[in-house]
Amino acid sequence: MNAELPYTPPTVWSWNKESGGRFANINRPIAGKTHDKDLPVGRHPLQLYSVGTPNGVKVTVMLEELLALGHAGAEYDAWLIRINEGEQFGSGFVAANPNSKIPVLVDRSGTTPIRVFESGAILLHLAEKFGALLPAAGAARAECLSWLFWQMGAAPFLGGGFGHFYAYAPSKIEYAIDRYAMEVKRQLDVLDRRLGESRYLAGDEYTIADIAVWPWYGTLAKGQLYGAGEFLQVQDYANVLRWTDEIARRPAAQRGRMVNRTWGQPSSQLHERHDASDFEFRTADKLAPSSP
Ligand SMILES: N[C@@H](CCC(=O)N[C@@H](CS)C(=O)NCC(=O)O)C(=O)O
C-alpha cells in the first residue's frame, strides 16, 4: 500500500497481509477456526464469552441489571476472550459463534445448551427469558425494538467507519474521516432529539434499547471513545449527556462495565466474573502482585 499515490483497484482483489492498521493481525477474508480449543464452562446457567468493549458491555450490564431485579437465574460466568490474540478463532468459540466476534452467550439453563451471538439477539433473548427490560406489547415494545435495531445498524458507522479511519487506519484519509464524522454527528443528533422528548429511548422506562446504545454513544458523548470528543464537539449533545449520566449512576451499569475489561484503572478491571463477590475481591488491583 502506498498512501501517497491514488489507488486504482485491480480487477480481482487479493489479500494483502501487510495492509497495516490496528487489528490488521486478526483480520482475515475467510471465516472458520484457526486452531482447536474448547470453551471453558463454569457453574452458572449462563456462560458469557466476551471482552469489555461496548458490544461486550451491553451484555454484562444487562446481566447485572437482571440480577439487581432479583432474577437469580441470570447468574453467569463471564470468560475473557482476548480478541487481539485471536481467541475468537478457536474451535469452541467458532462453534458458539460462526461469525467469530464477541459477545457470545451459551444458555445452559435447559436440557440442551442454546448458543446466542450478536449482542442485540443476546439482549432480546435475556429480556424475553426473564420478562424484563422489554415492554410486553404495543407501541412501547415497538419503540424499544426500533431503537435496539437502530443501534445495531448505526454503531458499525461509528466503530468500523469513524473510529477506524479517525483512530486506527495507518494514514489519515480526509474523505473517509469527513464522511463518517458527518454520519456520527447526525446519529448523535438523532439521539439528542429523541432524548429531548423522552427520558429513555423507548419512553419512561429504562429498557434494552438504552442498554444497547449507552456503551457506544454514552462513551462517545463523554469524549471517551477514539479521543474524538473535541473533534466531534460532543458537549453540544446535552440530552445525550443527561441520559448518559443518569445511566452511569445505576449500580448495575457500573458493575457491568467492569466485567471482562482489560484496560483503564486496575480497580475498574474485572477480567473474569464467576461470582457476585468478584467485584469486591478479584479486580485487577487486588489480583496483581503487590509492588515492593
Ligand atoms: N454486531 C456484533 C459486533 C460484534 C463485534 O464487532 N465484536 C468485536 C469486538 S467489539 C470483535 O469480536 N472483534 C474481533 C474480530 O473482529 O475478530 C454484535 O453486536 O455482537
The ligand as a Tripos MOL2 file, in Angstrom:
@<TRIPOS>MOLECULE
LIG
   20    19     1     0     0
SMALL
NO_CHARGES

@<TRIPOS>ATOM
      1 N1        -22.6870   -6.9350   15.5570 N.3       1 LIG1
      2 C1        -21.8550   -7.6280   16.5120 C.3       1 LIG1
      3 C2        -20.4960   -6.9660   16.5330 C.3       1 LIG1
      4 C3        -19.5330   -7.6900   17.4180 C.3       1 LIG1
      5 C4        -18.1160   -7.1890   17.2430 C.2       1 LIG1
      6 O1        -17.8120   -6.4430   16.3100 O.2       1 LIG1
      7 N2        -17.2250   -7.6330   18.1450 N.am      1 LIG1
      8 C5        -15.8280   -7.2400   18.0700 C.3       1 LIG1
      9 C6        -15.3600   -6.5850   19.3630 C.3       1 LIG1
     10 S1        -16.3740   -5.1920   19.7520 S.3       1 LIG1
     11 C7        -14.9600   -8.4760   17.8570 C.2       1 LIG1
     12 O2        -15.2110   -9.5070   18.4300 O.2       1 LIG1
     13 N3        -13.9190   -8.3590   17.0370 N.am      1 LIG1
     14 C8        -12.9890   -9.4220   16.8060 C.3       1 LIG1
     15 C9        -12.7960   -9.6830   15.3450 C.2       1 LIG1
     16 O3        -13.3690   -8.9700   14.5110 O.co2     1 LIG1
     17 O4        -12.0440  -10.6080   15.0230 O.co2     1 LIG1
     18 C10       -22.5140   -7.5640   17.8950 C.2       1 LIG1
     19 O5        -23.1320   -6.5540   18.2030 O.co2     1 LIG1
     20 O6        -22.4190   -8.5550   18.6530 O.co2     1 LIG1
@<TRIPOS>BOND
     1     1     2 1
     2     2     3 1
     3     2    18 1
     4     3     4 1
     5     4     5 1
     6     5     6 2
     7     5     7 1
     8     7     8 1
     9     8     9 1
    10     8    11 1
    11     9    10 1
    12    11    12 2
    13    11    13 1
    14    13    14 1
    15    14    15 1
    16    15    16 2
    17    15    17 1
    18    18    19 2
    19    18    20 1
@<TRIPOS>SUBSTRUCTURE
     1 LIG1         1 GROUP 0 **** ****
